[in-house]
Amino acid sequence: MKRRDFSLSLSSALAAGSLVLPTAQAQTTTPAIAQGKPPEAGTDFLPLAKPAPVDTPAGKVEVIEFFSYDCPHCNAFEPAFSAWIKKVPKDVVVKRAPVPFIGAFERRQRLYFTLESMGLLDKLHAKVFYAIHVEHQALDSDDALANWVAKQGVDKAKFTEQFSSFTVASKVRRATQLTGEYKVEGVPAMGVAGRFYTDGTLAKGTERVLQVVDFLIAEVRKGR
């Protein structure tokens, strides 16, 4: 979903009172692109004019998913992306960065990094998508988020403390910086090794995004 589409999409969904989501069509496996020409720079992915900072050791390939909990395309992409993560080689380090396309999204950014800091992503990351896109819960205030998390068996006071912490605020700033460094225009989008960017528009569909990412990882390994 592009930046300019967020406000319109959310407003329409609120007015309708519901949002019908597409079934995730992205593949759960991403074989090499062998039956056609390989992905091309400027067409399927973009090399960054200025490399983005990476936070992984030498010899590792950093892959970042840019996403928003409010984005229906991210919701549809999540099952395939989660399956892909489980199969990446040991030299690939996968991270997520919630985007700050509009001010209200800072609350979602803080939610993600709070869950990360508390070691709750495996338990609750997918449930946040489900709560927003299937159960249509607004979760549009700090209290609403804290109450929802408490219903998932999490200590509400500890969540609230972490949610407002300096650590989480720093991670939000870092995610916002990376969104700008990669020049993210829509989500879900992928950044590879601080050098390459692709998204559903460039890859001609979210089902092909991870194939392009696999190609870029191989290119980084080759030193290209």
C-alpha positions in Angstrom: 0.0 0.0 0.0 1.4 3.4 -1.0 1.8 6.3 1.4 -0.8 8.4 -0.3 -3.3 5.5 -0.1 -3.2 5.0 3.6 -5.4 7.9 4.8 -8.1 7.2 2.1 -8.1 3.5 2.8 -8.4 3.8 6.5 -11.1 6.4 6.3 -13.1 4.2 3.9 -12.7 1.2 6.2 -13.9 3.2 9.2 -16.8 4.6 7.3 -17.8 1.1 6.1 -17.3 -0.4 9.5 -15.5 -3.3 8.1 -12.8 -4.2 5.7 -12.8 -7.4 3.6 -9.3 -8.7 3.2 -7.8 -10.6 0.3 -6.6 -14.1 1.0 -2.8 -14.1 1.1 -1.5 -15.3 -2.3 2.2 -14.9 -1.7 4.1 -18.2 -2.0 5.3 -19.9 1.1 8.5 -20.9 -0.7 10.6 -18.7 -3.0 12.5 -20.8 -5.6 15.1 -19.1 -7.6 13.8 -17.2 -10.7 14.9 -19.7 -13.3 12.2 -19.7 -16.0 12.7 -16.1 -17.1 15.2 -13.4 -17.0 16.6 -12.5 -13.5 15.4 -9.4 -11.7 16.7 -6.2 -13.2 17.9 -3.1 -11.4 15.6 -0.2 -12.0 12.8 -2.5 -13.0 12.4 -5.1 -10.2 14.4 -3.5 -7.5 16.3 -0.2 -6.9 19.9 0.1 -5.9 20.2 2.8 -3.3 22.2 5.9 -4.4 23.5 6.2 -0.9 23.8 3.0 1.2 21.6 2.8 4.3 23.2 1.9 7.6 23.2 -1.7 8.6 23.4 -3.2 12.0 24.7 -6.8 11.4 28.2 -8.3 11.7 30.5 -8.7 8.7 29.6 -11.8 6.6 25.9 -11.4 7.4 23.2 -10.1 5.0 20.6 -7.8 6.6 17.1 -8.0 5.3 14.4 -5.6 6.5 10.7 -5.8 6.0 9.0 -2.4 6.1 5.4 -2.9 7.2 2.4 -1.4 9.0 -0.1 -3.3 11.2 -2.8 -1.2 9.5 -1.9 -2.2 6.0 -4.2 -5.0 4.5 -1.4 -5.9 2.0 1.0 -6.4 4.9 -1.6 -8.6 6.6 -1.9 -10.7 3.5 1.9 -10.9 3.1 2.6 -11.9 6.7 2.0 -15.7 6.4 4.3 -16.1 3.4 7.0 -13.8 5.0 6.9 -15.7 8.3 7.3 -19.0 6.4 10.2 -17.5 4.4 12.0 -16.4 7.6 12.0 -19.9 8.9 13.9 -21.1 5.9 16.6 -18.4 5.4 20.2 -19.4 5.6 22.2 -18.7 8.8 24.0 -15.8 7.1 20.8 -13.8 6.7 19.6 -11.6 9.5 15.9 -10.7 9.1 14.4 -7.6 10.8 11.2 -5.7 10.7 10.7 -1.9 10.6 7.2 -0.5 11.2 6.7 2.6 9.0 5.7 6.2 10.1 3.7 7.2 7.1 1.2 9.2 9.3 1.5 10.4 12.8 -1.0 7.9 14.3 1.3 5.1 13.2 3.8 6.0 15.9 1.5 4.1 18.3 1.8 1.0 16.0 5.5 1.4 15.9 5.7 1.6 19.6 3.5 -1.5 19.9 5.8 -3.5 17.6 9.0 -2.5 19.5 7.4 -3.1 22.9 6.4 -6.6 21.9 9.9 -7.1 20.6 11.5 -5.8 23.8 9.3 -8.1 25.9 10.0 -11.2 23.7 6.4 -11.4 22.7 6.6 -11.2 18.9 6.3 -14.9 18.3 3.2 -15.0 20.4 1.5 -11.7 19.4 2.7 -10.3 16.2 0.3 -12.2 14.0 -2.5 -11.7 16.5 -2.2 -7.9 16.2 -2.9 -8.3 12.4 -5.8 -10.6 13.2 -7.3 -8.2 15.8 -7.2 -5.2 13.4 -8.1 -6.9 10.1 -10.4 -9.8 11.1 -11.9 -8.8 14.4 -11.9 -5.1 13.3 -10.7 -3.8 16.7 -9.6 -0.2 16.5 -6.8 -0.3 19.0 -6.5 3.4 18.4 -5.4 4.6 21.9 -2.7 3.7 24.4 -5.3 2.3 26.8 -6.9 0.2 24.1 -3.6 -1.3 23.2 -2.7 -2.0 26.9 -6.1 -3.6 27.5 -5.9 -5.8 24.4 -2.4 -6.9 25.4 -3.6 -7.7 28.9 -6.3 -9.9 27.4 -3.5 -11.9 25.8 -2.1 -12.7 29.2 0.6 -10.0 29.3 1.2 -7.9 32.5 -0.5 -4.6 31.7 1.8 -2.5 33.9 5.0 -4.0 32.4 3.7 -3.4 28.9 2.7 0.2 29.7 6.1 0.9 31.2 8.0 -0.6 28.2 5.6 1.1 25.8 6.7 4.5 27.1 10.4 3.6 27.6 13.4 5.4 26.1 14.5 2.1 24.5 11.3 1.8 22.5 11.3 5.5 21.6 14.9 5.0 20.3 13.8 2.0 18.1 10.9 4.1 16.7 13.4 6.8 15.7 15.7 4.2 14.1 12.8 2.6 12.1 11.7 6.1 10.9 15.3 6.9 9.9 15.6 3.6 7.9 12.2 4.3 6.2 13.8 7.5 4.9 17.2 5.9 4.1 15.5 3.3 1.9 13.1 5.8 0.5 10.1 3.5 1.2 7.1 4.4 -0.9 4.7 1.7 0.1 4.4 -1.4 2.2 5.1 -4.2 2.4 8.6 -3.4 1.2 12.0 -5.0 1.6 15.5 -3.6 2.1 18.5 -5.8 1.5 22.0 -5.2 2.9 21.6 -1.4 3.0 21.9 -1.4 -0.8 18.7 -2.6 -2.4 15.0 -1.9 -2.2 12.0 -3.6 -3.6 8.3 -3.7 -3.0 5.1 -5.2 -4.6 5.0 -2.5 -7.3 8.5 -3.0 -8.4 8.4 -6.8 -8.1 5.1 -6.9 -10.0 3.2 -8.4 -7.1 3.8 -9.3 -3.5 4.0 -13.0 -4.5 7.3 -12.2 -6.3 8.8 -9.9 -3.7 10.6 -12.7 -1.8 11.9 -14.2 -5.0 13.5 -10.8 -5.8 14.9 -10.7 -2.3 16.4 -14.2 -2.7 18.1 -13.0 -5.9 19.5 -9.8 -4.1 20.8 -11.9 -1.2 22.7 -14.1 -3.7 24.1 -10.9 -5.4 25.3 -9.6 -2.0 27.1 -12.9 -1.3 28.8 -12.6 -4.7 30.1 -9.2 -3.7 28.1 -7.4 -6.3 
